[in-house]
Amino acid sequence: MKRSDLLVPDLARNMQLIGHSDQGGRPDAVQIMVHRGYAYVGHMFSNGFSVIDVRDPSQPRAVNYVAAPPSTWNIHLQTHDDLLLVINAKNMFAAQEFQDEKAYYSGALGQKVGTADGKRAERDWRAGLAVYDISRGGEPREIGFMPVDGGGIHRVWYTGGRWAYASALIDGFTDYIFITIDMSDPTRPREAGRFWLPGMNLAAGESPDWDPARRHGLHHPIVHGDTAYLAWRDAGMVILDVKDRTKPQLISHRNWSPPFGGGTHNCLPLPDRDLLVVLDEAVLDHQEDGEKLVWMFDIREPANPVSISAFKSPTDVAYKAKPGHFGPHNLHENRPGSFVSSELIFTTYQNAGVRVFDIRDKYAPREVGALVPPAPATLVDSRPNRPQVIQSADVFVDSNGMIYSTDYNGGLYVMEFLG
């Protein structure tokens, strides 16, 4: 009997669950990349990343686990051709100062981590970007590393070629900033350029002019051509001209928080329609940080992006009252080689599972599919008072339309959209 036969979704509408993996007994998962029949999954609590053989999506099989250095996160990663890029950063959720997650999602992270003052202190984590050879899919082999002086890298964007892009917590800055990375020699990646919002560079004498309780830090970029679309948490959305990768230039900056709750997490361009899908992440239980939404922007004029609609939050169950986070977390990012669509958007809603939206009418997105996996069998999250409830984290859709979704405690779920 397949493992998926033992799992009954709490809700399935126009979707079905076809496979599941506990990832070799490490079911805590964040970002996932599916590449040449293997899923590469970053762990939230198990320090490292795993490789899952998904050539038979109905029976995903864990084939490898690569441990991170002590106290180091490998939660985010990227694949292209024979390369796997893996972030290395301080394991925030293992640190005592972040056992209450409110502390992680508020205020200047660099000040709490001890990197904002620019003084090099003893650190028990590895900070930077690791590059692996994955020409033998199930056997990643580290071939390069780019160190970062600071907390490390949070998330990276790489679709091949010379350039990668990342958010980095660097000594002297209040929070994560944007960096470009020269990958012309994968064994020796190097930083090439930087961009930050005014007020973030404390080492240069800048002073923040925003509420000190807010997270003005870059989550990550998505880059199309010579334009970068950046999700800047409580500072909203930033669009950059990166034609000169060494000197990124501001095109526009929009922030709708307040009155909305911030937490901007993804900025997905749909170039053929001059649209941008912008997702705000729910980061606290029971919508304590307010209702978070997925927005549609018209970017025909990049210097003046205009919000034209928003996705409706799921209402099939009283998810706000359900334990855990309710609201958007992540979306499928239309990576080259994966399923690419400017009409269907796949999102995770944490305790409301995975949702599919039809955006053919850009002014009225509508939900057309939903699957909420059951509660996880175990609780890996080591932080106090966390509920044993589904928290769908990331979603990746392969070129065949197969949907892969991760959970902080529940492992890897493989689904199909029946629309």
N, C-alpha and C positions, 0 to 999 in steps of 0.2 A: 504494500500500500504506500502510495506517495505521501510525503509529509503534508502536501496541500489538502489531501483528503481528510486530514484530521483537523483542518482549520475551517471554521465556518465564519465568514465575514459578518460583522455586526450589521452591515448594510451593503448591498450591491445593486446598483441601478445602471443598466446598460454597460456593465463591466463584470468580469469574472476573475476569480483568483485561480491561478493554474500552478503555482509553485511557491515554495518557501525554503529558506535556509537559515539555520541558526549560526552560520558562518564559523563552523568549527568550534562551537561553544563560546564564541565571542559575539553575541547578538547585538551589541551596541554599535550603531552605524550612523554615519553622517553622509558625506558626499559619495556618490557612486559614478563611475565611468564604466561603460560596457564597450569592449574593444576586442575585435577578433575572437569572439566566443568566450571571453573572460570578463568578469566583473571585478573591478578594483574598488575596494570599499575602505574609506577612512573611519577609524574608530573614535568614539567620543571619550570612552573611559578606559579602554584596553590598550592604550599607548602603542600605536602602530597601525598597520593596514593589512587587510586580508585580500586574497585572490580567490574568486569563486568561479568554477567552471560552469558556464551557463549555455554550453552548446546544446544541451537539452534543457530548455527553460522550465520544463515541468519538474525537473529533478536537479536543481542547482546543487553543486558539490564543492565544498571548501577544499582547496588544494594547497594553499600556502598562507602563512602568516609571517609578516616581517615586523619585528619588534622595533619600536622607536627607542632612541636613547632615553635615559631616565628623565622623568618629569617633563617629557616632550609630547606635544600634540602632533598627530598626522591626520587631522580631521578632513582636510581638503586635498584634492589631487586632480590631475589632468592627464589625458593620454593623447598621443598622436604618433602615427607610424610606429617606430620601435622605441619611443620614449614615453616614460611616465614621470611626471613632475609631482613631487610631494612636498607639502609645506612642513616646516619645522618651527614650532613656537612653544612658548611656555604653556603647559597644561593648566589652563585657567581653572577648570572645574575641579581639579585636584588640590588647588591652593586653598589654604584656610581662609584667606581674605574674600574668596568668592563662593563660599559654601551657601550663602544666601545669594541667589542669582540676581536679586535686585542690585547688588553691589557691582556685578559685572556689566549690567545694562544701564548704569547711570554714572555720570561724572567722567572725568578725564582718565581713561584707562592707564595711560602712561604714568600718571602720578601714583596710581594704586600699585602698579607693577614695579615702580621704582626706576623707570627709564626716562621720565620726562625731564629730570634735572640735568640730563646729559652726563652724569658722572657714572663711570663704569664700575659697577659693583659685582660682587661674586654672584654668579648665576648657576643654577643647577639644571638648566635646560639647554638644548641645542637650538639655535635660532638661524633660520635661513631657508634655502630651497635645495632639496635633494633631487637629483636626476638619476633615473634608473633606465637601464636597457631592458626592454620587455620583448625582444625578438623571440625569446622562448617564453611564450605567454604566461605560464604558471610559475616562472622562475625569475622574478625581478632581480637585477644585479645593479647595485649603485655604481655609477661611473663619474658623477660630478656633484659638487656642492658649492653653493654660493652663501657664504656667511653674512649675517646681518647683525649689526651692533644694536641690540635692543631686545624687545620681546619676541620678535620673529615675524614670520609672514602668516597672514590669516587665510587668504584665498587667492588663487592664481587663475589666469585665463591664458590658454595656449592652444592654438589650432594649427601649429606647424610654422615652418619658416624661421626667420631670424629672431622674431620678437615675441616675448612673453610679457605679461602685465600682472601686477599683483598689488595687494594692500600689505603694507609693512609697518610694524611698530618699531620705530627707530629712535635711538637715544636723542633726547632734546626736543621731541615732539609730544604733544598732548595725547595723541591717539594715532590710529593707522592712517597713513598717507598713501598716495598713488606712486608706484615706481614702474619704470619700464626696464626690461631685462634683455640683454643681448645674448641670444642663444646660438650665435654663429658657431661656437665651439661648445657642444653640450657638456663636455667634460670640465669646462671652465665658464659657466654662466657668470655674467657680471652686470651690476646695476649700470644703467645708461642715463636715466633721467628721473626727475621727481616733479610732483605737483602736490600742493597742499592748500587748504583754505586759509586765508589770512587769519592770524591769531593762534595758529597751531604750533609755530616754530618758536618755542620758548627759548631755545639756545641762541636764537638770533635776536632776542629781545622783544618778540611779539607778545601781545597779551590778548587772551580770548575776550570777546565781547558778548558771549552768549551765556545763558543760564548754566552755572557750574554743575548742575545736576544732570545735564544732558550729555549724550554721547555724540560728539561731533567727530566721528571717525569713519573712514572708508570701509565698507564691507568688502566689495570687490568690483572690478570693472568687467564689462563685456565690450569688445572692440570689433568694429566692422569697418574695413578699409582704413581710412585715416582718422576715424572718429571713435572716441571712447565714451562709453555711457557708464557712469559711476553711481553706485548706490551708497550714499554717505550717511547712513543711519539717521540720527536725529537732525541732520543738516539737509536731508532731502536728496535731490538728484542733481548731478553735475554732468555737463557735456563738454568734452575737451577735443581740441584739434591736436592730433598726435602725428601729423605729417613729419615733423621733426621729432623723432622719439627722444631726443636728448633734451628738448625744451617744450613740453606740453603746454598748450595755450588754452585759456578758458574761452568757451563759446557761450555757455549759459549756465545759470545756477537757479534752481527753483526749490523752495521749501514750503510745505504746507503744514508744518508742525511748529508751534500750535497754529490752528486749533486741534488738528489731528495728532495722533500719538507718536509719530516718528517711526524709527526702526527700519528705514528703507533698506532693502536687502538685495533686490534684483532689478536691473534695468535692461530689458530685452528689446533690442531694435528689430523691427519688421521692415526692412528697407524697401521692399517692393510695394508697401502700402504707406510709407512715410508715417509709421506708427511706432510708438514705444510703449511696452507693457512694463509698468513699474509696480513692484510688490513691496508692501510694508509688512515686516515680520512682527507677529505677536510674540512677546517675550515674557509675559507674566500670566499666571493662572487667572481664570475667570474674567478675562478681559480687564484686568486691573489697569492695564496700560491703554484702555480704550479699544473700540472696535477697529481692527486693522483691515485695510482694503487693498485690492489690486486695481490699479488705475490704468486707464488708457489715455495716452498723450498723442496729440497731433504734432509731428515734428517736421512738417513741410518747411518751416522756417526754424532751423536748429537754434538760432539765437533767441527765439520766442516760442518755446514749447507750450502747448495749451492742453490742459486736462479737459477731456471731452466726455468721459464716462467712467464708471467703476463696476467691478464685478459684485454681485450680490452675495453676501455671506450665506453659507448653508443654514437652512431652517428646518430640515427634516427631523432633527432632534434638538433638545435644549442644550446645545453644546457649551454654552457659557456656564451652565450649572454643572456640567460634567467635570471631573477632576482633570488637571493638567492645563496646557495651553490650548486655546481655541483661536484659530485664525491662520492666515497664510504663513508659510515658512519659506518655501522655495518653489521654483518652477523649472520645467524643462527648457534648456537654453538654446535649442536649435543648432547644436554644434554641427559643423560639417561632418558628414558620414553617418549622422544619426537621423532620426525622423525630423524633418524640417517642414514646418507649416506656419503660414501667416493667418490661418483660419481656426486652428485648434490650439488651445493653451492648456497644458497639463500642470496642475499645481498641487502642493501638499498643504493641508489645513490642520496638521497636528492631530488633535483629538477627533477631528472630523475627517481624517483619512485623506484620500486622493480624490481630486475633482478635475473634471474636464469641462472646458468652456468653449463654446462656439462664438467666435468674434467676427463672423462675416458681416454682421451689422455692428460697425465699430461704436455706434452710439448706444447699443443695447446688448452687451454680452449676456449669454444665457448658458446656464449649466446644462450639460447634456450627458454627463456620466459621473458616477460616484462609487467609491469602494472604501469602506471603513473596516480595516482588519480587526480581529478580536484583540482583547487585551494580551500583552506579552506574557509568556510563560514564566519569566523571571524578571527581577528588577536588578539591572546592572548598575544603574545610576547610584553612585555612592553618596550623593549629597543628601542631607537630612530632609525628611518630610516630603519626598517626591512620590507621587502616586504611581501605581502599577497600571498604567493606562496607555493606549496607543498614542504615540506622538510621531506621526509620519513626518519625516525630516526632509528627504531629498527624493527627486524623481528624475529618471532618465528614460527616454523612449528610443529604442533602436530603430534601424532603418526598416525593419519589418513591422514596426508598430507595436512591438512588445514593450510593456511598461515595467520598469524596475523601480521599486520604492523601498527606502530604508526607514528604520525606526531607531530611536535612541536605546531601546531595550529589546525590541522584537525581531531584529535581524532583517533579512532581505525578503521582500515579497515580489512575486512576478505576477503580472496581471495582463488582461486583454481588454481593450475597449471594443465594445460590440456595435458601435455606431458606424 
